[in-house]
């Protein structure tokens, strides 16, 4: 059963930091409630999660004031074993809490430490593994899982212990849209069973239906109560780094009465008040798998990881032209990252070939390929290792044998483009995840490759920083760089990508102009994808728009 949580005058500063990470936090959470916490990067959300679990101040030392009580007992008074049964925590950096050799052992680890009987452990794994979409991966090595599958596993390993309170720090950041729905459904089931759920998220849709929404800004809670009250305040959400509901933004721009938070509510108001007429548009999708004028050609690529019984990629064929901005979309485990890693020879095909600028990748030297295709990993920590930002950004150039003058110039330009001027002598390991992501991008930009591939470039970033990152990529694209992003964020693909490649089960399901791809909602659903609310509304209205701004402009011209 869930337990009530009481937070009184809670403040915490890390180590010798003069600035508090959280300041004067107060709140009451009743048994079985779902509370969603939102705010900009660095607002204090993760620190508050750590405090609920006792990691702050037990593990992270600093200046701790006030208290949190869980079921009437101070959080700092729980033993580690007691806390494991009381409050489960899924980290924002979910990979940090995975260490077993396969999926089943990972889910069993916490249960074994609770000294549960073998039958009980097996029963709990069976209870949650299929719902999390990992039933077919039961004996898979965790290192072979996609980022989204690892995130599901981290959630499952905590949920299986059935703690009274579950705290999840951005639990859906690497999941496809329908995967998000699954996790939110799981949260709903736990809530129905009187488990108390606290969830950090950037998507306003997550808060709809919650019992409480806590809005954080600059280490403090500035809004606390029913979600509808705060989700309808567009300016307040933007000030907290939260993207407002797109339907609300549209109604505000159009000057229409009503504050719809969902597509369904918007359609109901449009029909009820006869606000605008619907149209029928015919869109003929065009395929992009021809072989004309492609800088990159992928021909019949199949790939199988060592020790795996089946192919992860199955006869992949597509091309990339110079200057394109492409989004690769698909469900978790569909092969998006695997195919992207073939484009700079991080992986080699089991069969088939990848050709860049007329030559197979197998015939390039590593330094030659690095100047053609740069790759930014999904997790920036997988490629950051230098002691300062300046050293990190210049490392690739140094390895390629560039002279000091060229290194200095390219590093300065890359730092300027990514907004990291003034960070030169800082350690990348003390930066936020969003800042580390920008360091990883800068290290690739410094080499000036023709093609830049970014795997989930906005994970862990608030709305403002997501926009800044994508505007940076848009500018680079205008300057001639070919951009390929892998993303689960539909509004980003809709707004920025010229073309989308949709994958499912290791195959290409669709490939075409972005607007045409997103017009076919049935095809997208096959790949566990759902258009953003504004594009769903645009499809219903029969318009061409893919953003709030464009839809408002198009509707005003009718």
Secondary structure, DSSP 8 states (H G I E B T S, - for coil): ----EEEEEEEEEETT-SS-SEEEEEEEE-TT-EEEEEE-TTSSHHHHHHHHHTHHHHTB-EEEEEEEEETTEEGGGS-HHHHHHHEEEE-SSGGGG--SSBHHHHHHHHHHHTT--HHHHHHHHHHHHTTTT-GGGTT-BGGGS-HHHHHHHHHHHHHTT--SEEEEESTTTTS-HHHHHHHHHHHHHHHHTT-EEEEE-S-HHHHTT-SEEEEEETTEEEEEE-HHHHHT-HHHHHHTT----HHHHHHHHHT-S----SHHHHHHHHHHHT-S---------------SS-SEEEEEEEE--TT-SS-SEEEEEEEE-TT-EEEEEESTTSSHHHHHHHTTTSS--SEEEEEETTEEGGGS-HHHHHHHEEEE-SSGGGT---SSHHHHHHHHHHHTT--HHHHHHHHHHHHHHTT-TT-TTS-GGGS-HHHHHHHHHHHHHTTT-SEEEEESTTTT--HHHHHHHHHHHHHHHHTT-EEEEE-S-HHHHHHH-SEEEEEETTEEEEEEEHHHHHH-HHHHHHTT----HHHHHHHHHT----SHHHHHHHHHT-
